[in-house]
Amino acid sequence: MMISPTDPLFADLKRMDPERFASLLFAPKDKQPGLAVLYAFNMELSFVRERSLREPMAGHIRLQWWRDALSSGAGGAPLAEAMLALKLDPADLQALIDAREIDLSPDPPDNLDDLEDYAEATGGALQELAAKWLGGDESACETARLAGTAYALLGLMRALPFHAALGRRHLPQDLLPGAITGPSVALNGAVEKVADLAADGLGRVRLAQVPRFARAAGLCALQADTHLKRLKRAGFNPFDARLKIPATRPLALWWGMI
């Protein structure tokens, strides 16, 4: 079962993940529905924690449901059936599900390396899968993985206030041992270190070298660059209201396709 551009899934994706939605519109038209399915699948996994706040075990059960649905080949729900129709490597999908187990833990990452591993296993792996779906070669997949990892790191920093309100944090323990209760010099300094890590990854992205047909998978690098600049202007304060503005910037993405 393949979802068409008229399916409500497209509207949901545009509303809840506008930046990935904007980037997929630059993919070949026949590949856009598949990307929408993949990004909707990622959105579903990312919401498991929020949907099981009162009972974490429900989150583990939901993730296991996805493992079973995709490994059995039976689907069982429209999105699962659409995912199976993409015929992506089952091991890649299982790894993407497994990475979300960390979301169900109340403990922050121990250090910056752990945070980077998480960002790579979620955002990085997602964009690599997108590049594979678009037919990208090994170099295109690596570029997409770098872009997705940097995008995820910056996204986690922008979402710190929201996650803190839910009793969740992704800021490494060794950078900021205490709880996140509001803006502070220590918090801003810790966020800056994560931003520097993301900037290093963005510096290794070579988007222009990726064939146009696969480039949409790495366009999040341009969105990440916008978020990085805003974060710098905000003094790395994640509570700054300017960080809530999406970086869809269709014109900037268009330039990235030239």
SVG drawing of the C-alpha trace seen along z (x, -y; Angstrom):
<svg xmlns="http://www.w3.org/2000/svg" viewBox="-7 -38 41 51">
<polyline fill="none" stroke="black" stroke-width="0.4" points="0.0,0.0 1.5,-3.4 0.2,-6.6 -0.7,-9.3 -0.1,-13.1 -3.8,-13.5 -3.7,-11.3 -4.2,-13.1 -0.7,-11.9 0.7,-14.7 -1.3,-17.3 -0.3,-15.9 3.4,-15.9 3.2,-19.5 1.6,-20.6 3.8,-18.6 7.1,-18.3 7.1,-21.3 10.8,-21.3 11.0,-17.8 7.9,-18.3 9.4,-21.3 12.6,-19.4 10.7,-16.4 9.0,-18.6 12.4,-18.9 12.7,-15.2 11.6,-13.7 7.8,-13.7 7.5,-9.9 9.6,-9.6 7.8,-12.2 5.1,-9.9 7.7,-7.4 9.6,-10.1 6.4,-11.2 5.7,-7.7 9.3,-7.4 9.1,-10.8 5.6,-10.0 7.1,-6.7 9.8,-8.7 7.2,-11.1 5.3,-8.2 8.4,-6.8 9.4,-10.2 6.0,-10.6 6.1,-7.3 7.5,-9.0 5.0,-11.8 2.1,-9.3 3.3,-7.1 4.3,-9.6 2.1,-8.0 3.1,-4.4 6.6,-4.0 5.9,-0.3 3.3,-1.4 6.0,-3.0 8.1,0.2 5.0,2.1 4.4,-0.3 8.0,-0.1 7.8,3.7 4.6,3.5 6.5,1.7 9.3,4.3 6.8,7.1 4.7,5.4 7.7,4.6 9.6,7.9 6.5,10.1 5.7,8.3 2.0,8.3 1.7,4.6 -1.5,4.4 -2.0,0.6 -2.0,-1.7 1.3,-3.4 3.0,0.0 1.8,1.4 3.0,-1.7 6.4,-1.3 6.6,2.3 5.8,1.2 9.0,-0.9 11.0,2.3 13.8,0.7 16.4,2.8 14.6,4.4 17.8,4.1 17.9,0.3 14.2,0.0 14.8,2.1 17.8,0.0 15.7,-3.2 13.1,-1.7 15.8,-0.5 17.3,-3.9 14.0,-5.3 14.3,-3.0 16.5,-5.8 13.5,-8.2 11.8,-6.1 14.6,-6.5 14.4,-9.5 18.2,-9.7 20.1,-12.2 23.1,-11.1 26.3,-10.8 28.5,-12.8 28.7,-14.5 29.7,-11.3 26.5,-9.6 24.4,-12.5 26.1,-12.4 25.5,-8.6 21.8,-9.2 21.5,-12.0 23.2,-9.9 21.1,-6.8 17.8,-8.8 18.1,-11.9 21.3,-10.8 20.0,-7.3 16.6,-8.7 18.2,-10.9 20.5,-8.1 17.4,-6.0 15.9,-8.9 19.0,-9.0 18.8,-5.3 15.1,-5.6 16.1,-8.3 18.7,-6.0 21.7,-7.8 25.2,-6.1 27.4,-5.6 28.7,-9.2 25.1,-10.6 24.1,-8.5 27.1,-9.7 26.3,-13.3 22.6,-12.8 23.7,-11.0 26.0,-13.9 23.3,-16.5 20.7,-14.5 22.9,-14.2 23.7,-17.9 20.0,-18.7 19.0,-16.4 21.6,-17.8 20.3,-21.4 16.7,-20.2 17.3,-18.7 18.8,-21.9 15.9,-24.0 13.5,-21.6 15.2,-21.7 12.5,-23.8 9.7,-21.6 11.4,-18.4 12.3,-19.8 8.6,-20.5 8.0,-16.8 10.8,-15.7 13.1,-14.8 16.4,-16.2 19.0,-15.4 21.8,-17.7 24.7,-15.5 25.1,-15.1 28.8,-16.1 28.0,-19.4 25.2,-20.4 24.7,-18.1 21.6,-20.0 18.0,-20.2 17.0,-22.7 14.7,-25.2 15.3,-28.3 17.9,-30.4 21.4,-30.4 25.0,-31.0 25.8,-27.4 23.0,-26.2 24.0,-28.5 27.6,-27.3 26.5,-23.7 24.2,-24.3 27.1,-26.1 29.2,-22.9 26.5,-20.9 26.1,-23.6 29.9,-23.4 29.6,-19.7 26.7,-20.2 28.7,-22.9 31.6,-20.5 29.3,-18.0 27.8,-20.7 31.3,-21.7 31.8,-18.2 28.6,-18.2 29.2,-18.5 25.7,-18.9 26.6,-20.1 28.5,-16.9 25.3,-14.8 23.3,-14.1 20.2,-16.2 17.8,-13.2 19.1,-12.3 19.9,-15.8 16.6,-16.3 17.7,-13.9 20.5,-16.3 18.7,-19.6 18.1,-19.5 21.8,-20.7 20.6,-24.1 17.8,-24.2 20.3,-23.2 22.6,-26.0 19.7,-28.5 19.0,-27.1 22.7,-27.3 22.8,-31.0 19.7,-31.8 21.1,-29.9 24.3,-32.0 22.3,-35.2 20.4,-34.1 23.6,-33.6 22.8,-29.9 19.8,-30.4 17.3,-27.7 14.5,-29.6 14.8,-32.5 11.5,-32.8 13.3,-33.2 14.3,-29.6 10.6,-28.4 10.4,-29.7 10.7,-26.9 13.5,-27.1 11.5,-25.9 12.9,-28.6 11.9,-27.1 14.0,-29.7 17.1,-28.6 16.3,-25.0 15.8,-25.8 19.3,-27.3 20.6,-24.2 19.3,-22.2 21.2,-24.3"/>
</svg>
